[in-house]
Amino acid sequence: MINTLYFYLTEGCNLACRHCWIGPRFDATGRHYPTMPVEVFETAIREAKPLGLSEVKLTGGEPMLHPHFSRLLEIARNENLGLTVETNGLLCTPEISAQIADFPDKFVSVSIDGADAETHEWVRGVPGSFEAARRAVRYLVAAGIRPQVIFSLMRKNAGQLEAMVRMVEELGAGSLKFNVVQPTARGQNMHASRETISIGELIELGRYVENELAPNTQLTLVFHYPPAFRSLQRIASREGCSACGIFGIMGVMASGHYALCGIGKHVPELVFGEVGRDRLETVWRENALLNSLREGLPERLEGVCSRCLMKGSCFGSCIAQNYHGKGSLWAPYWFCEQAEEAGLFPVSRLTAPPPKPSNVTIESAAAK
């Protein structure tokens, strides 16, 4: 059953983020690179509804660059679908905020990667983007939405975690998610140049968020590392610990192609067909790769993921990322693999003892 369609509405973006895992081309106006035709959006929804569709996620690139973004919202609302929007906030207006607020079931995230303009704009590459993102949060809050702020962790901003909590509180948002930079597209370059944070530091920062920051704020704080590293209390509360939805998700690229997710842009094998040419029901039920995933997860996962007690809900964290990195659907998640190599994977979450760790020096976490 398809629960959610992920619509990657644009091939361009009005920011030039140095860590982006999709890597859209810079497009300040939205006029230079393809956007999804409205008919593709309508057709995909029409064919997905008999398969159980209940929600759409609008992302990009930057989804609000789409020239008919309000029309897409109207279509989704008329179909009584839930809505998720992932945005950088630059084009968010009071009118768009009110239109989103009209959905009974909605979730909006706005990306802010620093507690000050200098840090955020170093990451995002466009002057003025910091205040624009903050303004977007205020517009959404004024419309009755408490959005999530997404903060991508890297060496440049690792010392700003508490400052981010206080800023997000002041803006009136509902939650703050700390994202780990993925080693894909531009993120791959950041990992290679060591602008990202080591596994040891990330684990330490995750504990800091859970144990010190979370008890001292009304915000919901989510540290986006694999479930095996979360405390039992956090797992029991299910805050930020929902099971992977891979069995109920289909991506739709701006080109109109069905894909496992946005990484399909970089991995042709993860593209399954084209909207309007290939019936979605046929793609969903008969595609060999999708059926292989249904039959093989989680039992066929390899490496540390094969021995992890959380594999029944985590499913390898991100199959598309794993495939992009190693060319195998069953490859272990890079974060968990590096943690095990460093002797940092929680032994209590394994069904068998880990191999002996290599000699890895773990740097202390960035100043809190």
Backbone hydrogen bonds, N-H to C=O, Kabsch-Sander energy under -0.5 kcal/mol:
donor,donor_aa,acceptor,acceptor_aa,energy
2,I,51,L,-1.7
3,N,1,M,-0.7
3,N,248,G,-2.2
4,T,248,G,-2.3
5,L,55,E,-1.6
6,Y,4,T,-0.5
6,Y,250,M,-2.5
7,F,5,L,-0.8
7,F,57,K,-3.3
8,Y,6,Y,-0.7
8,Y,252,V,-2.9
9,L,7,F,-1.1
9,L,59,T,-2.2
11,E,34,P,-2.3
13,C,25,R,-1.9
16,A,124,R,-2.5
18,R,123,V,-2.3
20,C,17,C,-0.9
25,R,11,E,-1.6
27,D,13,C,-3.4
36,M,9,L,-2.6
40,V,37,P,-0.6
41,F,37,P,-1.7
42,E,38,V,-2.5
43,T,39,E,-2.6
44,A,40,V,-2.6
45,I,41,F,-1.9
46,R,42,E,-2.7
47,E,43,T,-2.4
48,A,44,A,-1.7
49,K,45,I,-2.0
51,L,48,A,-1.2
52,G,49,K,-1.9
53,L,48,A,-1.8
54,S,3,N,-2.6
55,E,3,N,-1.6
56,V,82,G,-2.2
57,K,5,L,-2.7
58,L,84,T,-3.2
59,T,7,F,-2.9
59,T,57,K,-0.6
60,G,61,G,-0.6
61,G,12,G,-0.6
62,E,12,G,-1.3
65,L,62,E,-1.8
66,H,63,P,-1.8
69,F,66,H,-1.6
72,L,68,H,-2.1
73,L,69,F,-2.1
74,E,70,S,-2.1
75,I,71,R,-2.3
76,A,72,L,-2.4
77,R,73,L,-2.5
78,N,74,E,-2.4
79,E,75,I,-1.3
80,N,77,R,-1.8
81,L,76,A,-2.0
82,G,54,S,-3.0
83,L,105,D,-2.4
84,T,56,V,-2.1
85,V,107,F,-2.3
86,E,58,L,-2.4
87,T,85,V,-0.5
87,T,109,S,-2.4
92,C,89,G,-1.1
97,S,93,T,-2.5
98,A,94,P,-2.1
99,Q,95,E,-1.9
100,I,96,I,-2.4
101,A,97,S,-2.4
102,D,98,A,-0.8
102,D,99,Q,-0.5
103,F,100,I,-2.0
106,K,104,P,-0.6
107,F,83,L,-1.8
109,S,85,V,-2.6
110,V,148,Q,-2.7
111,S,87,T,-1.8
112,I,110,V,-0.5
112,I,150,I,-2.3
120,H,116,D,-2.2
121,E,117,A,-2.7
122,W,118,E,-1.2
123,V,119,T,-1.7
124,R,120,H,-2.6
125,G,121,E,-2.0
129,S,126,V,-1.6
132,A,128,G,-1.7
133,A,129,S,-2.2
134,R,130,F,-2.2
135,R,131,E,-2.5
136,A,132,A,-2.0
137,V,133,A,-1.9
138,R,134,R,-1.9
139,Y,135,R,-2.4
140,L,136,A,-2.4
141,V,137,V,-2.6
142,A,138,R,-2.5
143,A,139,Y,-1.3
144,G,141,V,-1.7
145,I,140,L,-2.6
148,Q,108,V,-2.9
149,V,175,S,-2.5
150,I,110,V,-2.2
151,F,149,V,-0.5
151,F,177,K,-3.0
152,S,150,I,-0.5
153,L,151,F,-0.6
153,L,179,N,-3.1
155,R,195,E,-2.6
157,N,154,M,-1.0
158,A,154,M,-1.1
160,Q,157,N,-2.2
161,L,158,A,-0.6
164,M,160,Q,-2.5
165,V,161,L,-2.0
166,R,162,E,-2.2
167,M,163,A,-2.1
168,V,164,M,-2.8
169,E,165,V,-2.3
170,E,166,R,-2.1
171,L,167,M,-2.0
172,G,168,V,-1.1
172,G,169,E,-0.7
173,A,168,V,-1.4
174,G,147,P,-2.4
175,S,147,P,-1.2
176,L,220,T,-2.5
177,K,149,V,-2.9
178,F,222,V,-3.4
179,N,151,F,-2.6
179,N,177,K,-0.8
180,V,224,H,-0.5
181,V,153,L,-0.7
184,T,182,Q,-2.0
186,R,20,C,-1.5
187,G,20,C,-0.8
187,G,184,T,-1.9
188,Q,185,A,-0.8
189,N,185,A,-1.0
190,M,186,R,-1.7
191,H,187,G,-2.3
192,A,188,Q,-2.1
193,S,189,N,-1.9
194,R,191,H,-1.1
195,E,190,M,-2.3
196,T,190,M,-0.8
202,L,198,S,-2.6
203,I,199,I,-2.5
204,E,200,G,-2.0
205,L,201,E,-2.9
206,G,202,L,-2.5
207,R,203,I,-1.9
208,Y,204,E,-2.1
209,V,205,L,-2.5
210,E,206,G,-2.3
211,N,207,R,-3.2
212,E,208,Y,-2.3
213,L,208,Y,-1.9
214,A,209,V,-2.9
216,N,213,L,-1.6
217,T,214,A,-1.2
220,T,174,G,-1.7
221,L,219,L,-0.6
222,V,176,L,-2.6
224,H,178,F,-2.8
224,H,222,V,-0.7
225,Y,223,F,-2.1
229,F,226,P,-2.1
230,R,227,P,-1.7
235,I,231,S,-2.4
236,A,232,L,-2.7
237,S,233,Q,-2.0
238,R,234,R,-1.2
239,E,234,R,-0.8
240,G,238,R,-0.7
241,C,238,R,-1.0
244,C,313,S,-3.0
248,G,245,G,-2.5
249,I,246,I,-0.8
250,M,4,T,-1.8
251,G,259,A,-2.5
252,V,6,Y,-3.2
253,M,257,H,-3.1
256,G,253,M,-2.2
258,Y,273,G,-2.3
259,A,251,G,-2.2
260,L,270,L,-2.3
264,G,261,C,-2.1
265,K,262,G,-1.9
266,H,263,I,-2.0
267,V,263,I,-1.3
270,L,267,V,-2.2
271,V,268,P,-1.9
272,F,258,Y,-2.5
273,G,258,Y,-0.9
275,V,256,G,-3.4
277,R,274,E,-1.3
278,D,274,E,-3.1
283,V,279,R,-2.3
284,W,280,L,-3.3
285,R,281,E,-2.2
286,E,282,T,-2.4
287,N,283,V,-1.8
291,N,287,N,-2.3
292,S,288,A,-2.2
293,L,289,L,-2.1
294,R,290,L,-2.2
295,E,291,N,-2.1
296,G,292,S,-2.2
297,L,293,L,-2.5
300,R,296,G,-3.2
301,L,298,P,-1.7
302,E,330,W,-2.9
305,C,302,E,-1.0
306,S,303,G,-1.1
307,R,303,G,-0.6
307,R,304,V,-1.0
308,C,304,V,-0.5
308,C,305,C,-0.7
309,L,349,R,-3.3
311,K,308,C,-1.3
313,S,310,M,-1.9
314,C,310,M,-2.6
315,F,311,K,-1.8
317,S,314,C,-1.3
318,C,316,G,-2.8
322,N,318,C,-2.5
323,Y,319,I,-2.7
324,H,320,A,-2.6
325,G,321,Q,-2.1
326,K,322,N,-2.3
327,G,323,Y,-2.9
331,A,328,S,-1.0
337,E,333,Y,-2.5
338,Q,334,W,-2.6
339,A,335,F,-2.2
340,E,336,C,-2.3
341,E,337,E,-2.3
342,A,338,Q,-1.7
343,G,340,E,-1.5
344,L,339,A,-3.4
345,F,339,A,-0.7
349,R,346,P,-1.8
350,L,347,V,-1.8
351,T,307,R,-3.0
358,S,341,E,-2.3
360,V,358,S,-1.2
362,I,360,V,-0.6
363,E,361,T,-0.6
